[in-house]
Amino acid sequence: MEFIDPNLIPARTLYTGAKMPAVGMGTFGSDHAAPEEVSAAVAGAIRVGYRHFDCAACYGNEAQIGEVFAEAFSEGEVRREELFIVSKVWNDMHGQGDVLLACAKTLKDLQLEALDMYYVHWPFPNYHPPKCDVSERNPDSRPFSTERFMTTWRQMERLVDMGLTRHIGMSNMTIPKLEAVLPLCRIKPAAIEMELHPCFQQQELFDYCREREIQVVGFCPLGSPDRPERDRTPEDIADIELPEIRRIAESHGIHPALVCIKWAVQRGQTPIPFSVKERNYTANLKCVTEDPLTSEEMEVIGGLERDNRLVKGQVFLWPGAGDWRDLWDLKGTIAGAG
């Protein structure tokens, strides 16, 4: 097993002054990898040199990952303060008092006293069960509401006050939603997770967050070739199969996936790729410590925008909604808001 010195990994400075490693390991494997596989990969990733782990309650593997963290700490493999550990509150825990309960369970499962970041996973309380079909709809789903979201966010702020998380963040947001809630926040988000890969760069939202000192964290950095079937549509583009990406990969002698990760880190976002294979997760980390992309290559990738959203979120639609585009406020206003 190869070890990559964590000090060689670029760091992002949050508005609080805290440092976040610029590459994290995602742990979403609930649709294709068993909890034991994911936790074994986390154990290997710690030994390889990863120091940033992106978890979530709905992934169904936090208890197994917690065992890995506890063992790593007890054996002196890594100190708690060396890790940046993230989790997220799921959609079915947005009610008054629920966020504290959700965070408490996550902390118990992960065997931690506090998190480094806790995100609101989706900005509405629309729940779907694991491994659901793309056609499934929850009749209790509702469109985004500023009032409901702020009820959840006030609880998130309270978690910071209580010392249960150092930072709080948001995920799967849009500019209209952020315009509605940011002026109301007592504690602003330190980071926002969003889908980001060469064919879906979200430049306007990316710039909006950066201008407000909110760190951008990108999921699906490789174009998510293993994403669930419910998030696949015929028009989807596979980033790592684009000839431009493959040509750049060939010139560097690397896999096209690593081009996507290099691009993400050099652009300024924090990618959180996931793999259960040691060879892959080692390469995902190591690639940002050597042989950077040239400015010309960065410019080529910058021109690959195809508005190719992969995680469309159809299962979160509410009764009366049109299609998945309503979730993302593509008309510039919050769809369904009353």
BELMOVEN-V934320 format. One record per backbone hydrogen bond with DSSP energy under -0.5 kcal/mol. NH is the residue of the N-H (numbers start at 1). CO is the residue of the C=O. If there is no record, write none. Layout:
# BELMOVEN-V934320
[[NH	CO] [NH	CO]]
This chain:
# BELMOVEN-V934320
[[4	48] [5	3] [8	5] [9	6] [12	20] [14	12] [14	18] [17	14] [20	12] [22	10] [24	271] [25	52] [26	24] [26	273] [27	54] [29	27] [32	29] [33	29] [37	34] [38	34] [39	35] [40	36] [41	37] [42	38] [43	39] [44	40] [45	41] [46	42] [47	43] [48	44] [49	45] [50	45] [53	84] [54	25] [55	53] [55	86] [57	88] [59	56] [60	57] [65	61] [66	62] [67	63] [68	64] [69	65] [70	66] [71	67] [72	68] [73	69] [74	70] [75	71] [76	73] [77	72] [78	72] [82	79] [83	79] [83	80] [84	51] [85	83] [86	53] [87	117] [89	119] [93	90] [94	91] [98	95] [99	95] [101	97] [102	98] [103	99] [104	100] [105	101] [106	102] [107	103] [108	104] [109	105] [110	106] [111	107] [112	107] [115	164] [116	85] [117	85] [118	167] [119	87] [120	169] [121	89] [121	119] [126	124] [127	125] [132	129] [136	133] [138	315] [139	137] [141	138] [149	145] [150	146] [151	147] [152	148] [153	149] [154	150] [155	151] [156	152] [157	153] [158	154] [159	155] [160	156] [161	157] [162	158] [163	160] [164	159] [165	159] [166	115] [169	118] [170	191] [171	120] [172	193] [178	174] [179	175] [180	176] [181	177] [182	178] [184	181] [185	181] [185	182] [188	186] [190	168] [191	168] [192	215] [193	170] [194	217] [196	219] [197	200] [200	197] [206	202] [207	203] [208	204] [209	205] [210	206] [211	207] [212	208] [212	209] [213	210] [214	209] [215	190] [215	213] [217	192] [217	215] [218	270] [219	194] [219	217] [223	220] [227	224] [231	228] [232	229] [236	233] [239	237] [240	222] [241	238] [242	239] [246	242] [247	243] [248	244] [249	245] [250	246] [251	247] [252	248] [253	249] [254	249] [258	255] [259	255] [259	256] [260	256] [261	257] [262	258] [263	259] [264	260] [265	261] [266	262] [267	263] [268	264] [269	264] [270	216] [271	22] [271	269] [272	218] [278	276] [281	277] [282	278] [283	279] [284	280] [285	281] [286	282] [287	283] [288	285] [289	286] [290	287] [298	294] [299	295] [300	296] [301	297] [302	298] [303	299] [303	300] [304	301] [305	302] [306	199] [308	199] [309	307] [312	310] [316	313] [317	314] [319	141] [321	318] [326	323] [327	324] [328	325] [329	326] [330	325] [332	329] [335	333] [337	334]]
